[in-house]
Amino acid sequence: MSDQAALALSAAEFAREMAALGPFSQPPRLAIACSGGADSLALTLLAADWVAAQGGSLVALTVDHGLRADSGLEARRVGAWLGQRGIAHAVLRWDGAKPKANLAAAARVLTIAFTCFAFGWIGGGEARLAAATALWFGLD
């Protein structure tokens, strides 16, 4: 057995991990951040299968942070990949001021903040998003 095969997560193991995060509404409705990297794509595919098995729904969100010239193209490419698998996808575009340093950390913070804000998980709406943005500006 290869090292990667030994690390593979089965559907049953993923279901156990999800149960530990619950309880979820029935049927479950999930939003998941998907940058398009290997880890987030794998998580999105596992979550999509888990949700479908329970008759639920999932939407994947990609933040187009504008920190790289091709970020919009990358976000649309993620949507195309997921669309080929029947997974709903939305791009969240950020047009605010950009940092001059720590771009990878800024992208991670923005992804978390925008995903939460998009689905109302950050109570207080824009005030909380402003606070998350202020935290991000502390990174530069």
C-alpha positions as CSV (number, residue, x, y, z in Angstrom):
1,M,0.0,0.0,0.0
2,S,1.4,3.4,-0.9
3,D,1.8,6.2,1.6
4,Q,-1.0,8.2,-0.1
5,A,-3.4,5.2,-0.1
6,A,-2.7,4.8,3.7
7,L,-3.6,8.4,4.3
8,A,-6.8,8.3,2.1
9,L,-10.0,9.1,4.0
10,S,-13.0,6.8,3.4
11,A,-16.5,8.1,3.1
12,A,-17.4,6.4,6.4
13,E,-14.4,8.1,8.1
14,F,-15.5,11.4,6.7
15,A,-19.0,10.9,7.9
16,R,-17.7,10.3,11.4
17,E,-15.7,13.5,11.3
18,M,-18.7,15.4,10.0
19,A,-20.9,14.0,12.8
20,A,-18.4,15.4,15.3
21,L,-19.0,18.8,13.9
22,G,-22.8,18.6,14.0
23,P,-25.6,18.5,14.6
24,F,-26.6,19.7,11.1
25,S,-30.0,20.7,9.9
26,Q,-31.8,17.9,8.0
27,P,-31.2,17.8,5.2
28,P,-27.9,19.5,5.7
29,R,-27.0,22.7,3.8
30,L,-23.3,23.5,3.7
31,A,-21.1,26.2,2.3
32,I,-17.5,25.4,1.9
33,A,-14.5,27.6,0.9
34,C,-12.6,26.2,-2.0
35,S,-9.5,27.9,-3.2
36,G,-8.8,25.3,-5.9
37,G,-5.8,23.8,-4.2
38,A,-5.5,20.1,-3.7
39,D,-6.7,20.1,0.0
40,S,-9.7,22.3,-0.5
41,L,-10.8,20.5,-3.7
42,A,-10.5,17.1,-1.9
43,L,-12.5,18.5,1.1
44,T,-15.1,19.9,-1.3
45,L,-15.5,16.6,-3.1
46,L,-15.8,14.7,0.2
47,A,-18.3,17.1,1.5
48,A,-20.4,17.1,-1.7
49,D,-20.6,13.3,-1.5
50,W,-21.5,13.4,2.2
51,V,-24.2,16.0,1.7
52,A,-25.7,14.2,-1.4
53,A,-25.9,11.0,0.6
54,Q,-28.2,12.8,3.0
55,G,-30.3,14.6,0.4
56,G,-28.7,18.0,1.3
57,S,-27.1,20.7,-0.7
58,L,-23.7,22.3,-0.8
59,V,-22.3,25.4,-2.4
60,A,-18.5,26.0,-2.8
61,L,-17.2,29.5,-2.5
62,T,-14.1,30.9,-4.0
63,V,-12.8,34.3,-3.0
64,D,-11.4,36.3,-5.8
65,H,-9.2,38.5,-3.6
66,G,-7.4,40.3,-6.5
67,L,-4.0,39.8,-4.9
68,R,-2.7,38.2,-8.0
69,A,-3.3,39.3,-11.6
70,D,-4.9,35.9,-12.4
71,S,-7.0,35.5,-9.3
72,G,-10.3,36.1,-11.2
73,L,-9.4,33.5,-13.8
74,E,-8.3,31.0,-11.1
75,A,-11.7,31.5,-9.3
76,R,-13.6,30.9,-12.5
77,R,-11.5,27.8,-13.2
78,V,-12.4,26.3,-9.8
79,G,-16.1,27.0,-10.6
80,A,-15.7,25.1,-13.9
81,W,-14.0,22.1,-12.3
82,L,-16.7,21.9,-9.7
83,G,-19.5,22.5,-12.2
84,Q,-18.3,19.5,-14.1
85,R,-19.0,17.5,-11.0
86,G,-22.4,19.1,-10.4
87,I,-21.3,21.1,-7.4
88,A,-22.8,24.6,-7.1
89,H,-20.2,27.4,-6.9
90,A,-20.0,31.1,-6.4
91,V,-17.2,33.6,-6.6
92,L,-16.9,36.2,-3.9
93,R,-15.0,39.3,-5.3
94,W,-13.1,41.6,-3.0
95,D,-12.3,45.0,-4.4
96,G,-10.9,46.6,-1.3
97,A,-7.4,48.0,-0.7
98,K,-4.6,45.4,-1.1
99,P,-1.7,44.7,1.3
100,K,1.9,45.1,0.3
101,A,3.2,42.1,2.3
102,N,2.0,38.7,3.6
103,L,-0.2,38.0,0.6
104,A,-0.8,34.3,1.4
105,A,-1.9,35.1,5.0
106,A,-4.1,37.9,3.7
107,A,-5.7,35.6,1.2
108,R,-6.5,33.0,3.9
109,V,-8.1,35.6,6.3
110,L,-10.1,37.1,3.4
111,T,-11.4,33.6,2.4
112,I,-12.6,32.9,6.0
113,A,-14.1,36.3,6.5
114,F,-15.9,36.4,3.1
115,T,-17.2,32.9,3.4
116,C,-18.6,33.6,6.8
117,F,-20.1,36.9,5.9
118,A,-21.6,35.6,2.7
119,F,-23.8,33.2,4.7
120,G,-24.4,35.4,7.7
121,W,-22.2,33.4,10.0
122,I,-20.6,36.6,11.3
123,G,-23.2,38.2,13.5
124,G,-23.3,42.0,13.2
125,G,-22.9,41.9,9.4
126,E,-20.7,44.7,8.1
127,A,-19.3,45.7,11.5
128,R,-17.9,42.3,11.9
129,L,-16.6,42.2,8.4
130,A,-14.9,45.5,9.0
131,A,-13.3,44.0,12.2
132,A,-12.0,41.0,10.2
133,T,-10.7,43.3,7.5
134,A,-8.9,45.4,10.2
135,L,-7.3,42.2,11.5
136,W,-6.2,41.5,8.0
137,F,-4.6,44.9,7.6
138,G,-2.5,44.2,10.6
139,L,-0.7,41.6,8.6
140,D,1.0,44.0,6.2
